[in-house]
Amino acid sequence: TICVDLTHQTVWAMRSGKVVLKPTVTRTGMPGFATPTGVYSVQNKALKEWSNPYEVWLPYWQRFNGGIGFHETTTYIHTKSIGSHGCVNLLPSDARAFYNLGKVGTRVYVFGRRPGT
């Protein structure tokens, strides 16, 4: 299970009740584009996916809810005023680690509320 804590802007992974990827920083949806909470599963993966609406590449893409998924970001993730269009943005090394761990069908649990959304 990949866990996304919107309140604390962290993501980690668990298997059989044990943390297998420790919590790390993430950036989720900005005001007007809040990342939806709920229980999902990874629907598809691609080393690099093209985003038609935003015309950017999404490295280490893992879709889990419609057009929302995990991917690497090349912009500064620690700036609290910046957010995604609903996706779960990860630093390059974290995006690779989560991509390598996740499989189609991997459970994704999104909870909390990003401040300001």
N, C-alpha and C positions, 0 to 999 in steps of 0.2 A: 504494500500500500504506500502510495506517495501522499503525504500529508501537506496541505497548504494552509498556513495560519495567516489569514488576511490581516488580523489585528496587529500582529507582531512582524508581518512581512518576512516570514521565514518558511522554509520548505525542508522536509526531511523524508526519509523512506524507512519503512519497517517491514520485517518479515518474521512471521511466527512470534510476534510480540516483542521483537528485539530491533533496536535501531541499527540499520545497515548502512545508511548514509546520514551523517549527523546534520543537525539543523544548519542551514546557511541562509544568507540574505536573498531576498527576491524582490521584484517590483511587480505589482499587480495593477488592476484597472484604476484609472484616474476618475475623477468626478465625471459622471455622464457615461462612463464605460466600466462600471463596477464588475469585477470578476464574480460570477454567480457561485453561490454556495451550493453544496450538495455532494452526493456520492456519484461518481462517474467511473468510467474505465477508459483506458487508452484505446482509441478507435483506429488510429493508424500512425505510422512513423515515417519520417524521411530525413536523411542526413541534411537535406536542404530543400525547403519548400518555398515557393513563390507566393507572396500575399498579393492577390489582385487588388483588394481595396486600398492598400497602403503602399503598393509598389516597392516592396523590400523583400530581400531574402530572409528566411527564418531558419537559421542553422539549428540542427539537432531538434527538429520539430516532432512533437508528440501531441496529436489532437485528442482532446477528451470531451469537448462539449461544443458541437457545431463548429464554428470557426475559432474556437478558443483552445489554446494548448500551451505546452511548455516550449520555450526556445531560448537560444542564446540572444543576448542583447549586446550591442556594441556601444551603447550610450551609457552614461554614468548612472549606475544602479542605486547608488547611495543618496541621491538627491531626492528628498522626500516629496517635493512638490511635483516631480515628474511621475507619470504613470503610463501604463500600457493602455491599449484599447480593449482590455479584458484578459489578455494573455498573462501567463506566469513567466516573467522574464528572469533569466539566470545568467550569472557570470559564465564566461567561456568554459572554464574547467568544471564548474558545477553542471552546466548544460550537457557536457560530454558524459559526466558520471551518471546523471539521471537517465540520459538516453541509453547508455550501455546497460543500465539496470532494468529499465522499463521494457515491457513487451506489450503487444496488442492484447488487451484484456486486463492489464494491470489496473488495480483499483486506485482511484484518485479521490481523496477526501478533502474537500475545500470547506473551511469554516471560518467564523469570525466576521469582522467587518473592517475594511481599511478605513482609518480615520479620514473624514472628509468626503466619503462616498455615500 
